Amino acid sequence: MTGFSQTLDFIETISEKSGRWASLLVILIMLITTSEVVYRYVFNHPTIYCWPLNRMLFGVFILFAGVYAMKNNMHIRIEIFYEHFPLPLKFIARLIALASFLLFMGILVWQTAWMGWNSLTTGELFVGAFRIPLYPFKVLIPLVCFLFLLEGLVVFLRGRD
């Protein structure tokens, strides 16, 4: 096995394992939501932390879910025309899709890295009564977007549609 192939396998392993671990966040989100409902309606004492925390955890879940979906070929596609293209035209369509993906994800990594760095250097906190650190979540965004970018390259290089 070549070093290049091992690198692609390594990226796919990270995508698979991180997606599986992130899927466990759904259980945590459900537990937090359940506790909020119990506190609010049984004890008449709503919390200040449940909804902001759930929103951040759901954001992390969605980021990793996108990478996992790409790795496992689960994103929806419009194939009504693509399936009828001859092979050279399919290749051109894949190149256009790759260029669009790289442009979008490259800009996303760049801009979210800037946002994450600013958040980290200022020690940004969540706005509101529940003032937990927001910068760990904002720093995670460009890292997962970069993993998404790498996984997209792996999908293209391995010839998976």
Protein Blocks (a to p, Z undefined) as FASTA:
>chain_A
ZZklmmmmmmmmmmmmmmmmmmmmmmmmmmmmmmmmmmmmmnopacfklmmmmmmmmmmm
mmmmmmmmmmnopaccdfklmmmpcfklmmmmmmmmmmmmmmmmmmmmmmmmmmmmmmmm
nopacedjblcdfklmmmmmmmmmmmmmmmmmmmmmnopZZ
